[in-house]
Amino acid sequence: MSLLTAAVRDTALTLGPRELPCYIYDLSALRRHAATVRAALPERVELYYAAKANPETEILRALAPFTDGFEVSSGGELAHVGSAVHDKPLAFGGPGKTPDEIAAALAAGVRRFHVESLHELRLLARLASPGRTGTATRPRVLLRFSPPVAKDALAGSALAMGGSPTPFGMDPAEAAEAMGMFAGGRLDGLELAGLHAHLASGLDSEAQLALTEEVAASATALATRCGARLHELTVGGGMAVDYSRPAARFDWSGFGAGMARIAERYPGPVLRIEPGRALTAYCGWYATEVLDVKHSHGEDFAVVRGGTHHLRTPAAKGHDQPAEVLTLEDWPHPLPRPAVRGRHVTFTGQLCTPKDVLARGVRAPGLRAGDRVVFALAGAYAWNISHHDFLMHPPPGVRFLHPPEPRTVP
């Protein structure tokens, strides 16, 4: 089954060699997917997009109608996302916030902060005092905490960020101390909104719901013990994208039904999720061309224009990026055209390292130099996390495929 939309296929075939490599984003596909996700979630569950997954302005604006806000994790993201979608609320998260970043967020009118430590809480309180900000609006604080969870709760995750010793968030005891600071009137310039937990990435819907249930129970117990009221509970993102089964999708329908049941059991706070990759991965493709084909020790290798300095995801996660070959008959050189000898090929890039591998063992009988290769699931954690300047190759192009304008009937 092809993972390419018709518009992406046409674009990849019509781009010239000097326009490649190129990221192609199908914004119609993105909007359809975002609408499906939004429709699956119950009313009491808010949807924030984690901008770190892909902060392209066009991506942010395409997602805006389907989201309740955006989560940013640095001063740079704060400024960029705030400029791109200025009418949506931001939640400022991430560890190690500097005083300048916090001050900039306050000046920009950000009201929701995910606070990672007691020190950060005290720093925010000092910077948010009415005498400094000139406003009586109090920032809403969600204390990021790392509750203990069942040993097998994170077993299927691709990346664990809590439930064990971690640099992220607070232990429950420290979160309780922070709640006590609010109760004791020592943080008059701030408002305790609730708790935030993002413990894992790469869980399927069933595991994600089980973890959310544990987080909700721990958060409720902590708030009850401290005599605090939870107005908001953010349970993070991390919904799985399976690069080994690119046609598979996270079960948003089942997840939404499960979140509705959790919302009924915990009727106090607004529940919030913050997916990133699971929203945008499927709308992006990395298109390039085969420069050379080699046969080494019984295996075929195709060297493509570009590589992991553009598309870092397969090297960072240790997987094979889903790939599709588009055959081109044109061969502009008077030289023989290199071709694979077998049925499978490994796609490598232009970097001087054996780690520059995009995909291994791809079925591609008859592949020749000059053919196009399009790597799917490249809409998240791709160009924005890549080591752009290694070997100083030129950056990739970017094409945004917009939905057609509606016809006007005369």
C-alpha positions as CSV (number, residue, x, y, z in Angstrom):
1,M,0.0,0.0,0.0
2,S,1.4,3.4,-1.0
3,L,1.8,5.9,1.8
4,L,1.9,8.8,-0.6
5,T,-1.0,11.0,-1.3
6,A,-1.5,11.8,-5.0
7,A,-0.4,15.4,-4.5
8,V,2.8,14.3,-2.8
9,R,3.6,11.8,-5.6
10,D,3.0,14.4,-8.3
11,T,5.2,16.9,-6.5
12,A,8.0,14.5,-5.9
13,L,8.1,13.5,-9.6
14,T,8.0,17.0,-10.9
15,L,10.7,18.5,-8.7
16,G,14.1,18.9,-10.5
17,P,17.3,17.4,-9.1
18,R,18.4,20.8,-7.9
19,E,15.2,21.2,-6.0
20,L,15.9,18.0,-4.1
21,P,16.0,16.9,-1.3
22,C,12.7,18.5,-0.3
23,Y,10.3,18.2,2.5
24,I,6.7,18.0,1.2
25,Y,3.9,18.7,3.6
26,D,0.3,17.8,2.6
27,L,-1.7,20.3,4.7
28,S,-5.0,18.8,3.5
29,A,-4.0,15.4,4.9
30,L,-2.9,17.1,8.2
31,R,-6.2,18.9,8.6
32,R,-8.2,15.7,7.9
33,H,-6.1,13.8,10.5
34,A,-6.4,16.6,13.1
35,A,-10.1,16.8,12.6
36,T,-10.4,13.1,13.2
37,V,-8.4,13.3,16.4
38,R,-10.4,16.3,17.7
39,A,-13.7,14.5,16.9
40,A,-12.6,11.4,18.9
41,L,-11.9,13.3,22.1
42,P,-14.7,14.0,24.6
43,E,-15.6,17.6,25.4
44,R,-13.8,17.7,28.7
45,V,-10.5,16.7,27.2
46,E,-8.5,19.6,25.8
47,L,-6.0,19.2,22.9
48,Y,-2.7,21.1,22.9
49,Y,-0.1,20.5,20.2
50,A,3.5,20.0,21.4
51,A,5.3,22.4,19.0
52,K,8.6,20.7,19.5
53,A,7.5,18.0,17.1
54,N,7.3,20.3,14.1
55,P,7.2,24.1,14.6
56,E,6.8,25.1,10.9
57,T,4.5,28.1,10.7
58,E,2.3,26.5,8.1
59,I,1.9,23.4,10.3
60,L,1.0,25.4,13.3
61,R,-1.6,27.4,11.4
62,A,-3.1,24.3,9.9
63,L,-3.5,22.8,13.3
64,A,-4.8,25.9,15.1
65,P,-8.6,25.3,14.3
66,F,-8.5,21.8,15.8
67,T,-6.5,22.6,19.0
68,D,-7.2,24.4,22.3
69,G,-3.6,25.7,22.5
70,F,0.1,25.0,22.0
71,E,2.8,23.7,24.3
72,V,6.2,25.4,24.0
73,S,9.4,24.4,25.7
74,S,11.8,27.3,25.2
75,G,12.0,31.0,24.8
76,G,12.6,30.5,21.0
77,E,9.5,28.3,20.6
78,L,7.5,30.8,22.8
79,A,8.3,33.7,20.4
80,H,7.9,31.7,17.2
81,V,4.6,30.0,18.1
82,G,3.2,33.1,19.7
83,S,3.8,35.0,16.5
84,A,2.5,32.3,14.2
85,V,-0.8,31.6,16.1
86,H,-1.2,34.6,18.3
87,D,-4.8,33.9,19.1
88,K,-4.2,30.6,20.8
89,P,-3.2,30.1,24.5
90,L,0.3,28.8,25.2
91,A,1.5,26.5,27.9
92,F,5.2,27.1,28.8
93,G,6.9,23.8,29.7
94,G,10.3,22.3,29.6
95,P,13.1,22.0,32.2
96,G,15.7,24.6,32.9
97,K,13.7,27.8,32.1
98,T,15.9,30.8,32.4
99,P,14.8,34.0,34.1
100,D,14.9,35.8,30.8
101,E,12.6,33.2,29.2
102,I,10.1,33.3,32.1
103,A,10.1,37.1,32.0
104,A,9.5,37.0,28.2
105,A,6.6,34.6,28.7
106,L,5.0,36.9,31.3
107,A,5.5,39.9,29.1
108,A,3.8,38.1,26.2
109,G,0.8,37.3,28.4
110,V,1.4,33.6,28.8
111,R,-0.8,32.5,31.7
112,R,-0.1,28.7,31.9
113,F,3.3,27.5,33.2
114,H,4.4,23.8,33.7
115,V,6.7,24.2,36.7
116,E,9.5,21.7,37.0
117,S,10.9,22.3,40.5
118,L,10.6,24.3,43.7
119,H,13.4,26.6,42.6
120,E,11.5,27.3,39.3
121,L,8.3,27.9,41.3
122,R,10.1,30.5,43.5
123,L,11.7,32.1,40.5
124,L,8.3,32.4,38.7
125,A,6.7,33.8,41.8
126,R,9.4,36.5,42.1
127,L,9.2,37.5,38.4
128,A,5.4,37.4,38.3
129,S,4.9,39.7,41.3
130,P,2.5,42.5,40.4
131,G,5.2,45.1,41.1
132,R,7.3,43.6,38.4
133,T,4.7,42.7,35.7
134,G,2.4,45.7,36.2
135,T,-0.6,43.5,35.9
136,A,-3.0,41.8,38.4
137,T,-3.4,38.7,36.2
138,R,-1.9,35.8,38.0
139,P,-0.1,33.0,36.0
140,R,-1.7,29.6,36.3
141,V,0.7,27.0,37.6
142,L,0.6,23.3,36.8
143,L,3.2,21.4,38.9
144,R,4.9,18.8,36.8
145,F,5.2,15.7,39.0
146,S,6.5,12.2,38.5
147,P,4.3,9.7,40.4
148,P,5.3,6.1,40.9
149,V,3.6,3.8,38.4
150,A,3.3,0.0,38.0
151,K,6.5,-1.6,36.8
152,D,5.0,-2.7,33.5
153,A,3.2,0.6,32.8
154,L,6.1,2.0,30.8
155,A,7.3,-1.4,29.4
156,G,6.1,-0.7,25.9
157,S,7.3,2.9,25.7
158,A,9.9,4.1,23.3
159,L,11.1,6.7,25.8
160,A,10.5,6.9,29.5
161,M,10.6,10.3,31.3
162,G,9.1,9.5,34.7
163,G,8.2,6.8,37.1
164,S,11.9,6.4,38.0
165,P,14.8,8.7,38.8
166,T,14.5,11.5,36.2
167,P,15.5,15.1,35.7
168,F,11.9,16.0,34.7
169,G,9.4,17.3,37.2
170,M,9.1,16.7,40.9
171,D,8.8,13.8,43.2
172,P,5.3,13.6,44.8
173,A,6.8,14.8,48.1
174,E,8.3,17.9,46.5
175,A,5.0,18.5,44.6
176,A,3.2,18.3,48.0
177,E,5.6,20.9,49.4
178,A,4.9,23.2,46.5
179,M,1.1,22.8,47.1
180,G,1.7,23.7,50.7
181,M,3.4,26.9,49.6
182,F,0.2,27.9,47.8
183,A,-1.9,26.9,50.8
184,G,0.3,28.9,53.1
185,G,-0.2,32.1,51.1
186,R,3.5,32.3,50.1
187,L,2.7,32.5,46.4
188,D,0.0,35.2,46.2
189,G,1.2,36.2,42.7
190,L,0.5,32.8,41.3
191,E,-2.6,30.5,41.0
192,L,-2.4,26.8,41.4
193,A,-4.2,25.3,38.4
194,G,-3.3,21.7,38.9
195,L,-0.8,19.0,38.0
196,H,1.1,18.0,34.8
197,A,2.7,14.6,34.1
198,H,4.4,13.4,30.9
199,L,5.9,10.0,31.7
200,A,6.5,8.2,28.4
201,S,6.5,8.3,24.7
202,G,5.5,5.7,22.2
203,L,2.6,4.0,23.9
204,D,-0.4,2.5,22.1
205,S,-3.9,3.6,23.1
206,E,-4.5,0.8,25.6
207,A,-1.2,1.5,27.4
208,Q,-1.7,5.2,27.2
209,L,-5.1,4.9,28.9
210,A,-3.8,2.7,31.6
211,L,-1.0,5.2,32.3
212,T,-3.5,8.1,32.3
213,E,-5.6,6.3,34.8
214,E,-2.6,5.9,37.1
215,V,-1.7,9.5,36.7
216,A,-5.2,10.7,37.4
217,A,-5.4,8.5,40.5
218,S,-2.1,9.7,41.8
219,A,-2.9,13.4,41.1
220,T,-6.2,13.2,42.8
221,A,-4.7,11.5,45.9
222,L,-2.0,14.1,46.1
223,A,-4.3,17.0,45.8
224,T,-6.7,15.5,48.4
225,R,-3.8,14.9,50.8
226,C,-2.7,18.5,50.4
227,G,-6.2,20.0,50.6
228,A,-5.8,21.5,47.1
229,R,-8.3,21.6,44.3
230,L,-7.3,20.3,40.8
231,H,-8.8,22.6,38.1
232,E,-6.6,21.1,35.4
233,L,-4.7,17.9,34.9
234,T,-2.3,17.5,31.9
235,V,-1.4,13.9,31.2
236,G,1.1,14.6,28.4
237,G,1.4,13.2,24.9
238,G,3.6,10.4,23.5
239,M,1.0,8.6,21.5
240,A,2.7,6.0,19.4
241,V,3.8,6.3,15.8
242,D,4.9,2.9,14.5
243,Y,7.6,3.4,11.9
244,S,7.8,-0.4,11.4
245,R,4.1,-0.5,10.5
246,P,3.6,2.8,8.7
247,A,0.0,2.2,7.7
248,A,-1.0,1.6,11.3
249,R,-2.5,4.4,13.4
250,F,-3.0,5.2,17.0
251,D,-6.5,4.2,18.0
252,W,-7.9,7.7,18.6
253,S,-11.5,6.4,18.7
254,G,-10.7,3.9,21.5
255,F,-8.5,6.4,23.3
256,G,-11.3,9.0,23.2
257,A,-13.8,6.6,24.6
258,G,-11.4,5.6,27.4
259,M,-10.7,9.3,28.2
260,A,-14.5,9.8,28.5
261,R,-14.6,7.1,31.1
262,I,-11.7,8.5,33.0
263,A,-13.3,12.0,32.9
264,E,-16.4,10.5,34.5
265,R,-14.4,8.9,37.3
266,Y,-12.5,12.1,38.0
267,P,-15.1,14.8,37.4
268,G,-13.1,17.7,38.9
269,P,-10.3,18.8,36.6
270,V,-10.2,19.6,32.9
271,L,-8.1,16.8,31.3
272,R,-5.5,17.8,28.7
273,I,-3.3,15.9,26.3
274,E,-0.3,17.3,24.4
275,P,0.5,15.1,21.4
276,G,3.1,16.1,18.9
277,R,4.4,13.4,16.6
278,A,1.1,11.6,16.5
279,L,-0.5,14.7,14.9
280,T,2.0,15.7,12.3
281,A,4.2,12.7,11.4
282,Y,1.8,11.4,8.7
283,C,1.6,14.7,6.8
284,G,5.3,15.0,5.9
285,W,7.5,13.3,3.4
286,Y,11.2,13.7,2.6
287,A,11.7,13.4,-1.2
288,T,15.1,12.9,-2.8
289,E,16.9,11.1,-5.7
290,V,19.3,8.2,-6.0
291,L,22.8,9.5,-6.9
292,D,24.6,6.1,-7.1
293,V,24.0,2.4,-6.6
294,K,26.8,0.2,-5.2
295,H,27.2,-3.6,-4.6
296,S,29.4,-4.5,-1.6
297,H,29.9,-7.9,-0.1
298,G,26.7,-9.3,-1.5
299,E,24.5,-6.3,-0.6
300,D,23.2,-3.3,-2.6
301,F,23.4,0.2,-1.4
302,A,21.8,3.3,-2.9
303,V,23.4,6.7,-2.1
304,V,20.7,9.4,-2.1
305,R,21.1,13.1,-2.2
306,G,20.8,14.4,1.4
307,G,20.8,12.0,4.3
308,T,20.4,12.0,8.1
309,H,21.7,15.6,8.4
310,H,18.3,16.4,6.9
311,L,16.2,13.5,8.3
312,R,17.7,12.6,11.7
313,T,14.7,10.5,12.9
314,P,15.9,7.0,11.8
315,A,19.4,7.6,13.2
316,A,18.0,9.0,16.4
317,K,15.4,6.3,17.0
318,G,17.4,3.4,15.4
319,H,14.6,2.4,12.9
320,D,14.2,2.2,9.1
321,Q,12.3,5.1,7.7
322,P,9.4,3.9,5.5
323,A,10.4,4.5,1.9
324,E,8.8,4.3,-1.5
325,V,10.6,4.4,-4.9
326,L,9.3,6.4,-7.8
327,T,10.8,5.2,-11.1
328,L,12.1,7.8,-13.6
329,E,13.0,6.8,-17.1
330,D,15.0,10.0,-17.9
331,W,18.8,9.6,-17.4
332,P,20.6,12.7,-18.5
333,H,24.2,11.3,-18.4
334,P,26.0,9.5,-21.3
335,L,27.4,7.1,-18.7
336,P,26.0,3.6,-17.8
337,R,23.2,3.9,-15.3
338,P,24.0,2.1,-12.0
339,A,21.3,-0.3,-10.8
340,V,20.7,-2.8,-8.0
341,R,21.5,-6.4,-8.6
342,G,19.1,-8.0,-6.1
343,R,15.7,-7.3,-4.7
344,H,16.6,-5.3,-1.6
345,V,18.6,-2.2,-1.0
346,T,19.9,0.0,1.9
347,F,19.4,3.7,1.5
348,T,22.4,5.8,2.7
349,G,23.1,9.5,2.5
350,Q,26.1,11.7,1.6
351,L,27.7,11.9,5.0
352,C,31.2,10.4,5.8
353,T,29.9,8.1,8.5
354,P,28.4,4.6,8.4
355,K,25.6,5.8,10.6
356,D,24.2,7.8,7.8
357,V,21.5,5.2,7.0
358,L,17.9,6.1,6.3
359,A,16.5,2.6,5.7
360,R,17.8,-1.0,5.4
361,G,16.5,-3.9,3.4
362,V,14.0,-2.0,1.3
363,R,12.4,-4.0,-1.4
364,A,13.4,-2.2,-4.6
365,P,14.1,-4.6,-7.6
366,G,15.3,-2.6,-10.6
367,L,16.1,0.5,-8.7
368,R,18.5,2.8,-10.7
369,A,20.4,6.0,-10.1
370,G,18.2,8.9,-11.0
371,D,15.1,7.3,-9.5
372,R,13.2,9.2,-6.8
373,V,12.9,8.0,-3.2
374,V,10.2,9.4,-0.9
375,F,10.5,8.7,2.8
376,A,7.2,8.8,4.7
377,L,6.3,9.7,8.3
378,A,8.7,12.6,8.1
379,G,6.3,15.2,9.5
380,A,7.8,15.3,13.0
381,Y,11.2,15.3,14.7
382,A,12.9,15.3,11.3
383,W,14.5,18.5,9.9
384,N,14.1,20.4,13.1
385,I,16.2,17.9,15.1
386,S,18.8,17.2,12.5
387,H,22.5,18.2,12.6
388,H,22.2,20.7,9.7
389,D,25.8,21.9,9.4
390,F,27.7,18.6,9.3
391,L,29.7,18.6,6.1
392,M,28.0,21.8,5.1
393,H,25.6,20.3,2.5
394,P,22.8,22.7,1.4
395,P,19.5,22.5,3.3
396,P,16.5,20.8,1.9
397,G,13.7,22.6,0.2
398,V,10.2,22.8,1.7
399,R,6.9,22.6,-0.2
400,F,3.5,23.0,1.5
401,L,0.6,21.5,-0.4
402,H,-2.4,23.6,0.4
403,P,-6.0,22.4,-0.1
404,P,-7.6,23.7,-3.2
405,E,-9.6,26.9,-2.9
406,P,-13.4,26.3,-2.9
407,R,-15.1,27.0,-6.2
408,T,-17.4,30.0,-6.3
409,V,-20.6,29.3,-8.2
410,P,-21.5,32.3,-10.5
